[in-house]
Amino acid sequence: MTLKQVKEQLAEIDTLQFQLPDGSTVPSHFHVTEVGQVSKDFIDCGGSLRHEKVVNFQLWNDVDIDHRLQPKKLKNIIQLSEKKLFIDDRLEVEVEYQGETIGKYHLDFNDGKFYLVSTLTDCLAKDKCGIPEPEEVEQSSCCTPESGCC
């Protein structure tokens, strides 16, 4: 979900709600402690130079159970961040949230609430590392009657 899409959804809702992948919700007294832009420059395992840039929200909750962040307030924080950090609202949003450790999530929206979507690691240079694509794995591991493996 892009930052622009987040802002559009914030204009349509009265309360903020974030649901975790396990179905539980982030407590309603959460804070957004950061809205920022994260740039990552790296070399993948195949030797290619890569650049990533995302908008980052950090969600946090503690003993302040009277705190309730409203959509308008979050939108104001986002607008200030865009202005001060020159954030492009076409960037994807990632969310950090503290569980047993800090989790990093993609963001989706449905039925009036935001969903934290699990992220996964992946090899970015499968062709250079010799890792077959999933359909190649299925074909190569499949036995045919004439192959003699069954």
ABEGO torsion letter per residue (X at the ends): XBAAAAAAAAAABABBBBBBAAGBBBBAABBBABBBBBBBBBBBAAGBBBBBBBBBBBBBBBABAABBBBAAAAAAAAAAAAAAAGBBAABBBBBBBBBABBBBBBBBBBGGBBBBBBBBBBBAAAAAAGBBBAAAAAAAABBBAAAGAX
